[in-house]
Amino acid sequence: MIEQNNPFSIQQDSPLKDALKNDIRRYWNDKQPGQWYSKQKTGEKEYYDDIDYKRYNIFSPYIPKIAEFSEHKGEKVLEVGIGMGLDLKQYSKNGAICYGIDLTEGAVNKAKRVFEIYGLKAELQVMDAENLKFDDNTFDLVYSMGVLHHTPNTQKAINGICRILKPGGKAIVMLYSKSWQHYVIRVFYAGIIGRELFRMSMQELINKYSEAYGFSPLTKLYSRKEVKSFFTKFSQVDVSHWHYKVPDKNGIMQKIKSLKNRKYLQGNWVIKAIK
Ligand SMILES: C[S@@+](CC[C@H](N)C(=O)[O-])C[C@H]1O[C@@H](n2cnc3c(N)ncnc32)[C@H](O)[C@@H]1O
């Protein structure tokens, strides 16, 4: 299991882990998913409107269903790894009391700008998911979309989420899955045909190809069994499997082009767990 025997997956605090965390912080500070969806002027309302539309209608139309944006009115909701804050904004628009954290200042500043533009309120802070500085039993919902596979000690972060949830509170977490697409695209295509596995480890290959920006410092892929093992402290756990959508508005050629692009072939686990 990758958590136990992979050098990129470090359980104890150590100088090696600090160095990796710094690389992760540097990498994500100016890179957020979907930044490239809009050609409007960065930071303006038209830019975020455009990204919003494409996120929820073209690239990830399943997110509103997974995230249950409209089902947490009046509840205390924390998003772990907010990125630009777009999903947290949806909870806020739907009447939740919102809190958000991210490892990077870049993300928190962008999210603050998003909340300011849309006239919404949230407590947003730089914080490490592996060291959640909230009291026990604080939140009704903790949501984390595509974040915890990028942190060295994923189990520690999930234990922290369980601790800060109220009894009966819910966690909604998306983690990348180790699916057949991963083997075809990364291992066969890049690793064997491209001979990259002769020059780098499997983990380095995954890091190189997992993100649209390339060369992530750390991206882990999990099996269903591994994912379930993270949530044993919860009383009820539901795991489902989702895929990025291939945008089809430009017809068949666009589909073929997109299918060649590994980022549309990544499968995701969505875990909904009750404390
Ligand atoms: C792929 S982005 C996802 C952002 C957002 N959830 C979304 O769906 O657009 C990963 C985010 O996780 C953050 N992140 C990575 N490791 C983290 C950690 N240990 N604690 C908090 N945030 C972290 C990164 O800074 C980045 O903003």
The ligand as an SDF file (V2000), in Angstrom:
LIG
                    3D

 27 29  0  0  0  0  0  0  0  0999 V2000
   -5.9470   20.2470   -7.0250 C   0  0  0  0  0  0  0  0  0  0  0  0
   -6.1200   21.6400   -5.9860 S   0  0  0  0  0  0  0  0  0  0  0  0
   -7.8530   21.5060   -5.5620 C   0  0  0  0  0  0  0  0  0  0  0  0
   -8.4400   22.8180   -5.1580 C   0  0  0  0  0  0  0  0  0  0  0  0
   -9.9730   22.8340   -4.9930 C   0  0  0  0  0  0  0  0  0  0  0  0
  -10.4080   21.9250   -3.9750 N   0  0  0  0  0  0  0  0  0  0  0  0
  -10.6660   22.5210   -6.2890 C   0  0  0  0  0  0  0  0  0  0  0  0
  -11.3520   21.5160   -6.4050 O   0  0  0  0  0  0  0  0  0  0  0  0
  -10.4940   23.3060   -7.2240 O   0  0  0  0  0  0  0  0  0  0  0  0
   -5.2980   21.1450   -4.5360 C   0  0  0  0  0  0  0  0  0  0  0  0
   -5.3380   22.1830   -3.4400 C   0  0  0  0  0  0  0  0  0  0  0  0
   -4.9860   21.5210   -2.2160 O   0  0  0  0  0  0  0  0  0  0  0  0
   -4.1420   22.3530   -1.4750 C   0  0  0  0  0  0  0  0  0  0  0  0
   -3.3640   21.5140   -0.5390 N   0  0  0  0  0  0  0  0  0  0  0  0
   -2.4220   20.5860   -0.8220 C   0  0  0  0  0  0  0  0  0  0  0  0
   -1.9410   20.0390    0.3090 N   0  0  0  0  0  0  0  0  0  0  0  0
   -2.6130   20.6330    1.3290 C   0  0  0  0  0  0  0  0  0  0  0  0
   -2.5530   20.5080    2.7570 C   0  0  0  0  0  0  0  0  0  0  0  0
   -1.7120   19.6700    3.3420 N   0  0  0  0  0  0  0  0  0  0  0  0
   -3.3620   21.3000    3.4930 N   0  0  0  0  0  0  0  0  0  0  0  0
   -4.2290   22.1690    2.9140 C   0  0  0  0  0  0  0  0  0  0  0  0
   -4.3180   22.3320    1.5730 N   0  0  0  0  0  0  0  0  0  0  0  0
   -3.5250   21.5720    0.7900 C   0  0  0  0  0  0  0  0  0  0  0  0
   -3.3170   23.0590   -2.5270 C   0  0  0  0  0  0  0  0  0  0  0  0
   -2.7100   24.2260   -2.0530 O   0  0  0  0  0  0  0  0  0  0  0  0
   -4.3630   23.3110   -3.6170 C   0  0  0  0  0  0  0  0  0  0  0  0
   -5.0080   24.5350   -3.4250 O   0  0  0  0  0  0  0  0  0  0  0  0
  1  2  1  0
  2  3  1  0
  2 10  1  0
  3  4  1  0
  4  5  1  0
  5  6  1  0
  5  7  1  0
  7  8  2  0
  7  9  1  0
 10 11  1  0
 11 12  1  0
 11 26  1  0
 12 13  1  0
 13 14  1  0
 13 24  1  0
 14 15  1  0
 14 23  1  0
 15 16  2  0
 16 17  1  0
 17 18  1  0
 17 23  2  0
 18 19  1  0
 18 20  2  0
 20 21  1  0
 21 22  2  0
 22 23  1  0
 24 25  1  0
 24 26  1  0
 26 27  1  0
M  CHG  2   2   1   9  -1
M  END
$$$$
